[in-house]
Amino acid sequence: MPLTGLTSAEVAPRVERGEVNRAPRSAWLDYAKIVARNLFTLFNALVVPVAIGLFLAKDYNPAFAVSGMAVINTVLGLVQEIRAKRHLDKLAVLAATHARVLRDGQVRDILADDVVRDDVVLVASGEPIVADGPVLEAHYLEVDEALLTGESDPVPRKVGESLLSGSFCVAGDGAYRAEKVGGQSFAHLTSAQARAYSYSTSPLQHSINLLIWVLSGVAVALCLAYVVLYFLRGVPWDDFLLMVAATVTSMVPQGLVLMTTLAFTLAAVRMAKKGAVVQRLSAVESMAAVNVLCLDKTGTLTTNNLELERLVPVADAPEADVRALLRLFASALVDTKNKNILALRAALDECPVELVDQLPFKSQNRYSAVRIKEGKTERILVLGAGEALRPLLTDGKWEPAWRELLPTGLRVLLFAESIELKPFDGSLAGFALRPLCLVALSDELRHDAGEVLEALAAQNIAFKIISGDNPETVRATVAHLKLPLAREPVVSGDELEQAPNRVELILSRSVFGRVAPRQKLEIVKTLEDAGRYVAMLGDGVNDVLPIKQAHLGIAMGEGSQAARTVAGLVLETNNFALLPETLEEGRTILRNLRRAGKLFLLKNVYTLLLIVFALGIFRLPFPYLPQQVTLLNLLTIGIPAFVFTLSRERAGPPSGHGFLREVGSFALRTGIVTGGLGLGLFAFSAWRGDDVRLQRTLLLTMLIMLGLTSVLRVLADGESAALDGDRKYRWLVVTAVPVFLAVLYTPLSADFFELTPLGFLNWLLVLAVTTVGFAACKATDVWARS
């Protein structure tokens, strides 16, 4: 009885009951979590009680400054994360997994999330299983459950046996009933939730969060020390509150989290407009770190638009008879997505044929076979790789012609017929085959492949081309590339298997042919274990596991649904030329975040030095007030860091240093110089009898002036050469100086920030210290580069 599936009338009540293939989640609940995550932060937990205390003490200026910072941080965090959610929700539609279902007796293509319980879902090679349920029809159906079990061998599935979401079809086709959908399915996270919005941290975000916790701990430790001073030195309560408020606002770089979210979201939106869909925000960071790119040949370096180039008979039978048998073979196979078969059908046309049995193609065997009935005659016909079929062939007359074709770059397959009829039993083991002809298929190298790889090589990215094709075919394909790998010998899968030191072979060679899917996975794992940051670009079912394993999985837009589902980045327009731009975008974003991080962390270093030495050792007044911290943050950190985050000036090759190491190096050497000179100026002002307000004004002015020079130095730090586009950022300094002067010499603002307008001699003093500080910092830059 033919399957008809659900009717529209049967679907509607299931949707109303929530029996759809998405985890139960409420959009309002998502937004509520975003609000809670941004409202109940460690920064707010430290700042809000202090702000309340300042209001109760009627110290309104610092109270407004502190509470204003808390409100601004919270609002900006909310806005940026909500924007990120909305953008990702929109981008998810572009690369969403689809499913074919039977409804009202017709095949419909719908989003996998819209599958309902009891839907009849059709599945073919390359498609993921999107829900759990029993098989209703199976035509030589085999599935790969490696993402669930770790076992890479395909598993045959017959009628009545269960399929699990998270697996994918590698051979044959069939239909199953969606018995468990949404949150009830075995591996729903593998599909829908991987694309739905969720808050997860990338390694960079994790490092930043760790940094914030450490600095928050330092701030808390300092505040506890103030408690001791409160009792030992009799510090007034109002001063105690001001010290705590200034310490928290200056030591906790909460804005760095906002900059990271903003930068990742902007990168995702920019790339989506060009056709590269970011499915996970963490992929943006991965784009920046990639130093090895693994590529499957077919469908990535080549167009995968196969055409029948020629047939070379290797038997005594007339060519017309061989062509007729090949047409029967191509017409009988159920694998309608196999590019080889599609090319044969296009060249030879289809014809009616009675199929008795078949073995669909899969990467593990590298052949396909059919048992057909032609009138009263039954035949077993086989098409596959020459190496895979060689042990089964009755003679070797085909090999000279085969070897002659391989260097042409054509995909060469052997067509043969079994000399006896017997059941397949899952493979051709024990069969004896008579070779009939060689089938040569052309697959055009992408016209921009050479330029793209050369552009990537200029970014210091190494390549590993890993293909299931014959090594000679792979060699002929890459020979046209103007890269060193074009002159390297190709490593075959057998050579890799038998190599005494496979790790060394994988690390030293660049081109691999006739490798099995598990060997692709082994190559990616070996590179990662050796400390490489690996991207894997592929399009087929045999690329799913290495795409999943790689630090950055990239799928071609026309690739299999299974590959697209597990990838972090999808080249939706199938534009191979997007790769260099995509990786450059990631490097640019990371470069921008490093610049912002240096500005944020710099203030932490010199603030810690000033507090410990000025207050704890030399018994000087507290270095600055909360509202003065706000002004310092705005002019030397907040605005410059925000502008840097929006920069699209392309970054050069990465320095090779980790985020914390590069940021920490700049912040420590600059912070020590700034803190030391600031402490000296602060102490000198106190020694000559200046009042506290003037002492703090001198210190704050010097910190702002020297901080603005640090903004300029950040642009060059870590860069191999100055970037022409960075020159425009000098206006940040040019603009900040008059803004500060307006604040300093306007009575209303000067009173709010408790600043004393400086005279000529005091300006000379500040500028002299700033000049010395700038020269010392430049010296540390030279030392750091040496």
Steps between C-alpha positions, in 0.01 A plus 500: 500500500655837397581751768285814506613679817291737708228728368500876562209445739711254702803732510319803646402348840851360544644846450254642754603234753867587446584162342748659260867438444641779710590500867233667715619856537333835527629811327397697809694259717808554281469875542439461875824303528685769307366766735594296807845424366575869440328630813644259755869538422793502737568862402146605593514297819804703608390841370131519593544476880771767483281728289215459749739582784618816321141615443418438866810701596375777268825492305310543174771568243688171547167323559371608157833415337512150649134416441524649150782260413296207629195605299701563182679165525174316561307674221780457247534135596128445454492678165800313362388155610146553375644615168720191491199276562293665230781491246576135567131413479492661155822335387380160619227506235762526224677177592217317675469125462209391283308174490281335239168378639190340357189709564168459328667234288758743359869559569561836667827666588474664844730619776614217725363702793150477347488120494218381728445174685392216267623678188632265232850630429688404184877466513771448238879493493652814650193598702488509883252309709300779667280302742490159667275230365456164328590436136190466280677444168860411430671474165850385592497760777818551703562766765809635672458542877854622568380832643305302759710191566845584363486196270562603138387177328160541328211302649238339272144580607199290403125550536403508868844595631550836668678809372643762735526872441859611473589218260498540123435289193808387307346258252164406354178671591184439698232645724442506875233616739587792729408332827703721735545865408635816662632466852405128507732402215830330580734763359295810429798716594682374191256677269249766602656628822840524335355778290254650747622787716679397812754680716828316479849637545784463255857443627563874471184585692596240759842668539335840538252367756786341694686831489194684632462254787867537593488880488172500690671287764780754520242779538326311781837439670578872483158584643561262789831677558308828520295348781824448690604861430157615608562363847879553526525852356149619571411564135171694482197302380445728199863458390470125549200486263681714242805273514290189450304657213811625321676165543212294358439728201869519413601135562215304335516524115135411446485688170740251341224237499273739311770571244549128439130433442474802273806402296386139448150609400629757252726239339211253467278761334773618264582150382133405459451791262776354283373143512690342791254409775641482853299237688681549831654823625806311622580428133597867462785454744601174334528680166772717649709217638505256205850413379427172319218453250399147407306471173316222334576517126166417341240773543744740665806538277291370211147593395364142539313546172604167354469419131567175314822568310563162339444126520798270442395137434731241656307187394425329172134608510392775253499850645128540421420198718715633784328839479162329515601310815635819656168673424314216670730529801454878533122470460468232767680672789278662766776745598363801313752744656820320401684736263657212306161348428345835411777557245442158345124551481549839336735353237329164435135574585288279721309188405253266671668230703389245759711526813544184706762611752775757539793625706491882511827689490666590829843635574601195700473268193545746212273307264134440426332196349159400365330173423256556216265295290508551124225283354576156638866582553640621830825693525714642776668826392761687702653849479778613730859601559754280324698442819190393691393250232847370403495199740171382342596531133575196285771668290722805495459609137327817615793633702720651222211713372410588859852615582511703180180687594587579862753781432238688294318611815181323393307296753550144375260223602487137396178342370481123537259207500488207737557161338263335747170582669481486877370718786698811590484448877606861558812498281667349193730279705550170317378627163696457175464793259567539127615852407295664224621861464657798668275796567681838495314794654619861486476728802606859440736672742337816631626792295595693813644207697862597435447866591309408815768261625775748418313768695470263795868407477581871522321494838745229617238226474621149414288251303416135516309371197335175600302318232337166445607505133792311356835659595594546133173683434561721802857565383379606155239732655736685734783514243341815355532687830791741548576369846778281646250219567452461122851355483467269799442124460146394585456274804248222443270367767686166492836676548358690792362181652833318473728790594718426807454861617160623383515817707822615329359414158180698563692802628759503221284429193222709350312288244321174577308282256271199531452558872207351688264715711663375820840605363369852433396509864843368605679773301295776664549354850875458448538861391303622801702283738815657352378846597366610162176694481308313232216591266337224294316587180283234341165427344424129515384243750856368530607846623252520789726356770811708417282814467358427844846429646678809362532820698308665216273287284409654163239355265426590141147629445424235238642229721308234687255600771700292747818700434315832525338400828826438688698791349562824685520691173309435177604651165135534405568639152761228437749779437843352565655846465334605828751295699789752515260782581330291766825418676615861467174614660565275797856629537378858477244444774755334728751779430236758594420316823867476593532875457195559718628253758834682528325827582272338758773302676749786497286700741476202735877476528573863581193531724620207708847655532362841595264361762750265664792744513320833540248388757663199658869594515543879469171585675396737225133575426304260284614566137166597345125522552233285331388780267862558401528130415196544274671784312824301473311196369308704246793683341779239508310168488128499422481711186834383346422133572153534346641665187772233473235230519323646196821517296507311170865564427636158410739340744832351406607146594454429873794548730476145626456613861187417693245767588596525868873495427492780243249712690673435832845591364384841378295570812776403743786695345287807426312476829818482707643809327171689530442396860856582604497848346149566626605406851802730477289794379235433767766486775676813370173695501431389858859584605473857377177549696231491228149427618351156426281631216802640315702184567228290340462745210871482419496120518183465292629744236825309468317166480273631225787655301717189528195281444433674168856428389432136592201505264741583217752240614234230512450547125860397428547244777510144368490613135780400263444825309297816549156485342414796280137501610600543867611857441143622517483398867727789591185709511408311819791670675443832327136499610557372855739779597256791445222297662710461813599868494133597475421283801796638693428869438119499509401575861195275505678192367817575700293506818323176407830318438670692787781634281712812545582693179876480443732796453796530265762352736283206592441429131875506443540249782231268358631519144858438618395186688285390203793545262729294722230234528443485125875463435527225762198315355646521148820351638305208643337452157843467340606259773185290453560467124865402542 
